[in-house]
Amino acid sequence: MDLGIKGKRAIVCAASKGLGYGCAEALAQAGVDLVINARSDGPLQEAAERLRGFGVKVTAVAADISTAEGQAAVLAAADGSVDILVNNAGGPPPGMWSDWDRDDFIKALDSNMLAPIAMMKACLPAMMEKGWGRVVNITSQSVKSPIPVLGLSNSARAGLTGYVAGTSRQVAPSGVTINNMQPGIHATDRAVSLDGGAAAAQGISVEEAKVQRCETIPARRYGTSAEFGAMCAFLCSQHAGFIVGQNILLDGGAVNSTM
């Protein structure tokens, strides 16, 4: 399917690996020029070289997107021309309710709620003026089905979801869509970290922890960054203009819900 977005420009945050890279790769395959971001310059430059192999322009900006300085650097690299924005940031660490204090919550909010909001506020006016734009926020299945050990993520990402619910309806008349993707467990470094935590808590191997987790997923496997990226690219395409303010689960059926 021709997604109809060849020649457009996208910002993809936290795109050096994992789900962010999967989104960047799918957009590059569709002919979209990219500004990609991550905190570590080495892996980011390697990702940029791979993406250039699809024949698109790629600008790599090593910066912490949770900070105002990082956001400014990424936006400056896009030079005011952004058709597509993919917000993404690493999730907060797991723990128990008794582990977290105010500083932990502020850090989670900065990364997983306030930074995406700041990027949207910066990009939406120009999109609205052009009459076309796409925003995709990578959140989590925990927004729909909270995960006890991910209380920081549950809280911050739920806040972002509430913001998008209202904002998406306000910008839709201008041809701009905002939607959220809610990943379950995918085969990324995040999954390795969670499996490691579960293994340590139970005194089992990481592989055994992974097998246990797969048993809780009807698809009986972890998702891949490529299939996640394909959904992101579709939401950014010319064919998705009637999808507004939605929260799309990509979890292999792990969340058991009719809605």
Order of alpha helices (4+ residues) and beta strands (2+ residues): beta-alpha-beta-alpha-beta-alpha-beta-alpha-alpha-beta-alpha-beta-alpha-alpha-alpha-beta
